[in-house]
Amino acid sequence: MRRLYSFVALSLAALALSWVTPAYAQRQRPGDEDRQQQDDAKKRKRDEEWGSNAPTLPQLRNAGPCPFVKVLYDASRYVEFKDEREASASVVYSGEIQGVSAGCAYKDTQPIKIEVQVLFELGKGPMATENRKTYRYWVAVTHRNKGVIDKEFFDLPVTFPNGRDRVLVTETLGTITIPRKSIEVSGANFEVLIGFDVTPQMADFNRLGKRFRANAGTTTAATATPPKP
């Protein structure tokens, strides 16, 4: 599914940033190192399993660094439990952002144009009563390590084929446009963040590194494209 994002309504004055962004120290939370090792191992396993399904984009030419495009960890997974009981047998629907590919282009005083592809793995758990589920996710543009400039929410309707409890969906996003006031404003000043629309309980579940997946040890995924809204 291809979606169109446009952030051209932003105030140009608000984007008058210097070429070099000051460095900000990243706060390390307990367990971050172990979590990173687990994520790296999961990525290697995913790459082996899905192979050509990983999102790819052609390299775009630009006059400076691109904005950082990443998934917000606390919103990287969607795990819905029946009666809020945290157990694999209680999973209704699940989802995980498995990969992001991005490229940008800009020169002179032209706006920064960003192309993004996102790979979703979506699951139907033991407590699901339907083969259809509409997931909701968001895309936000921010000043790097600062405030949010703009954020939009989007629906991702999915149908699970008979006999399948998980699907892969690649979303090819339309052009994200970030205005620039002058040539001195580079893409390094901005971030594009992506995540599921999760409840506070889901965010805590993700933050603590808990893992219950509806598809654990069951069937093979099907690659699917959701119907257009």
N, C-alpha and C positions, 0 to 999 in steps of 0.2 A: 504494500500500500504506500502510495506517495502522498505526503502531506506538505502543505505550504506554510512556512513560518515567516513572518515579517515583523521586524522590530523597528521599522523606520519611523514610528511615531515618537521615539525617544528624543529627549531634549539634546540637541547637539552641544549645548553649553555644558551639560553634565558629563560629556565624553571628552572634555578638554584635558586629557591626561598626558603626562610626559612620556617620552619614548622608552625610558627605562623605569620599570616598576620596582619600588623598594622591595627587598627580600623580607619575607615574613617567616618566622620560625614555625615549623609544623609541630603541634603538640602531640606527643606520643602518649597514648592511653595504654593502660595495662593490657597485655595480650596482643598488642598491635603486631609485634614481630611474629608470633605464632600464627596469628590470623593471616599475615601476608604469606607465610610459608604454605599455609593451607590453600590460600587462593591461587598461589603459583602452581601447586600440585594439581588443583582442580582445573586450571587453565590448560595444563599439559594434557590431562586426561580428556578434556573437552575437545582440544584440537585433534587428538588422535581419533576420537569417536565421530566428530562431525565433519572433519576435513573440509570439503569444498563448500559446506554450508556457512562457513564463517564470512561475515560481511567484508567486502572490499570495495574501495573506491579508487578511481584513477588519481594520480598525483596532480594537484593543481599548482599553478605557478603564482607566486605572490612576492611582494617587495619586502616582506618582513616575516617575523614569526607568527604562527597561527594562534588563535585563542586555544586554551586548554579545553578539551572536550572529555568529560569523564562522567562516571556513574557515581551518584552519592551513595556511600556504603549503607547508611541507615535505610535507604529506600531502594536498594538493589534487588530485594526479594519481596515477594508477596506471598504470605502463607496465611490462609484463612482456616480457622478451626471452628468446628461445631461446638457451641456453648463455651467457647474460649478455653477449651481443654487442650493443653499442649501435649499432644500425642500423635504419632503417625497415623493411628487408626481414626483419629478425629479430623484429619485434613479434609476440607471441602474442595478448595482450589488452591493452586500454588503457581508461582511464576518467578522467573529469575532472568535478569539481563545478563546474557552470556558474552556479549561482545559489542564493541563500538568501533566504527571506522569513520574517520573524518578527514576532510581537506578544506583548505581555504584559498581564496584569491583576492588580492587587492594591490593597487599601486597608486602613486601620487596621492590625491585626496579622495579617491574613490572609497565608497563604503566597503567594509569587510564582508565578503560573501562566503558562507560556510555550508558545505554539503556533509550530511551525516547519514550513516546507516547503522541500525541497531538490531541486534539479534536477540530475540526473546525465546526462552524455553518456558512453556506453559503447561501446567499439569492439572489433571482432574483426580481428586482424592477419593477415598472410600466413602465419604459422606456426601459426595456430589449427587444431586438428584436429576441433573439435566446435562446434556451434551453441549450446551451453549453457555458461554460466559463472556461478559464484557469487562475487560480489565481497563483500568484508567491509569494513565501515566502523565508526567509533566516534563516540560523542557523549560529551563530557565537560563537567562543570560545575566551574568553578574560582572561587576568590577572584581578583578581577581583579589581574593581574600578580603573582599569588602561586601557591600550590600548588593541586593538583587536589583537589576535594572528592569527586567520584565520576566514574567512567568506565565505559561499557558498550559492548560490541561487538555488531554485528548483521550478519546475512547478507542479501545482496541478490541473489537468483537471477534470471538474465536468460536469455531465449531469443532468439537473433537469427533473424528470419524469413529464409526462403530468398531469396538475392539481396541481402541487406542486410548491411553490415558495421558498422553502428552503430545504436544506439537511444537514445532519450531516455526517462528514467524519472523521474517526480516522486514523491518520498516525502513523504507528509503524516504528520508525526510526531504522536504523541499528546501529551498534556499533560506538560510537564516541570514538576515542582513543587519549589520551593525554600522550605523553612520560614524564618520570620523570628521572632526572639526578641521584637522590640519594633517599634513604629511608626517608630523612628529608622533601622531597617535598610532601605536602598533597593536597588532593582535595580542601581544603578550599581556596587555592590560586587562584582558577579558577572559572569562571562563564560560563554557556552556555545560550546564549540569543536567543530568537526566535521571529520573527515578520513578518508581511506582507511586501512586497515590495511596499511602498506607496510613493506618490508624496509629495512634501513639503506642498501642500495645504491639503492633507489628514492628514499629521502629525499634522498640526495646528488644524484641525478639532478635532482630537483625544485629543490633548493636552488641548484644551479648554473644554473638557468634553461634547461636543455637541453629540446628539444622534438622528439619523434618521435611522430607520431600515426598510428595504424593506418588512419585513414580519410582521410588527406591526399590530396586530389585525386581521390577515387574516387566513391562513391555517396552518395545522399541519405539522411539518417537517417529512421528510422521512429520514431514515438512509441509506446512500449509500456509496459504495466503488468506488472510481474513477478508470477508466481503467488504466492499466499500460502503461507508455509511450512506 
